[in-house]
């Protein structure tokens, strides 16, 4: 299949990658949770929050990452801010994350410098819920059939053989 990109190899070869990570300046913002993804990049697991923040008349999309297990406390804190509650079992976290999408939260962007390595870290902290997602609270959803809960009991009439 042909593509108009076939005609732009010279321009592509000369183009520089303008990619630069954009960070929110330190401060407090209102943000909408657009997506929450569980990611395993081969080095470890993380939860990636995709947030939109109105800034200077445009919506800026930022991501905040909780590295697991190291950052699970920050994840737990975020869920407590969003729901004024938290899951009792870690395996229930995905359901809670799904219910958070669409909520508006107040966040704080804060840059800190590590004394040990001198690097700057740009962190986002969930401070309070502004408005809910409109989705049911995770505790209101029907229970999941989870293999960790064991096998479903069936009588002879339910068996296919």
N, C-alpha and C positions, 0 to 999 in steps of 0.2 A: 504494500500500500504506500503510495507516494504522499509526501507532505510538503507544504511550502517551506518547511525548515531546511529541506534539501538545498535550497538556493542561498542559504545564509551561513555556510561553513566558515568563510573567511571572517565574517563579523563575530561569529561564535568563538573562533580561535583567539581573536584579539580582545574580546570582552573580559573585563575584570569582574570578579565576584564582589558586588557591593555589600554583601551580607555583613551585617553588624548586629549584634544582639541589642535589642532595645529594652531598656529597663524603665520602669516608672520612677520618676523622681521621688525621693522620700516624701511621705505624706499620707493623708487619709483620703480614700476614694470610695465611691459607690461602684460596685461591679456586678455584672450579671454572669452567673455560672453558665457557660455555653456547652461545656462537655467535661466529663471526668473519665479518664481512661486508665486502665491498669496496663502497665507496660513492663515487659521483661526484655531488657536489651542485651542479655547474655552476661552482663556483669552483675546484674541485680534487678530487683523488682522496684517499681515506683508507681505512684499515683500521680498523674499529670492533670491538673486543673486548667482548663482553658476559660479565661475570663475576658469579658469586654468591659472597657472602662471609658466613659466619655471624657475626652481631653481635648481642649482647644477646638471644640466644635466638631471633632471626629471621634469615631469609636476606635480605641486602641485595643488590640488583642494581645493579652499577655498570658504567659503560662507560669504556673507555680508547681513545683514538684515536691512530693514527699517521698523520700527514699525509704524503702522498707527493708529491714525492720527498724533501722536507726531513727527514722522520722515518724514512726507510728504514733508517737505522742502528739505531734502536731496534727496528724490526720484525725486523731480522736478529738482534739480540741476544735478543729474545724467542724466536725459533725455535731459536737455539742453546741457550737454557736448557731449552726443552721437549724437544728431540730430541738434545741434545749433538751437534748436527750442523746443517748449513744447506744449503739448495738451492744448486746451482752456477749455475743460471740463474734470472733474475728471473721468467721466464714460468712456472716451476715452483712459485712461491710459493703460488698458490691451492690446489694439492693438499696442500701442507704445512699450510696453515691449516685445511683440512678435517679433516686427521688430528689436529689439536690439540684439536678440540672433545671435551669430556669429561675432559680431563686436569685434574689438580689441581696448582696451582702456588703457591709462596710468592711473594707480591707485597709490595712496599713502596710505601706511599702517602706522598708527600712534597710539601709545599707550598713553592713558592719565590716570591719577589717580584722582579719585574724592576726592575733599576736604571734602565733607560731609560724605561719608561713607568709604573712604580709598580703595575702590575697583579699580582695573585696568580695563579699557575698551579698547578693541582692535577694532579700527575703520578703515574702508576702504573708501577713498574718490576718486571719479572719477575726474580726472584732465583734460584729453584731449582725443579726438578720434584719434586713430592711423590709423585705416582703418574700413570702414563700413562693415555691415553684408552682403551686396550684395542683400538684400531684398529691396523692394520698401519703400520709405519714407511713413510713416503712412498717410500723407496728400494726397498721390497719390492713395491710396486704395479707392475702392468704399465705399459710406456711408453704415453704418450698419443700418439694420432695427431694431430699438430699441423701445420697448414698451413705453419707457418714451417719445418718440416723438409723441405718439398718434396712433390712428388707421389709417390704410391705407384706403383711399377712394376707393370704387369700384362702378362700375355701375351695373345695373341689369344683363347684359350679363356675368359678371364675377362670379356671385353668383351661388353656386352649387345647389340651390333649386328653 
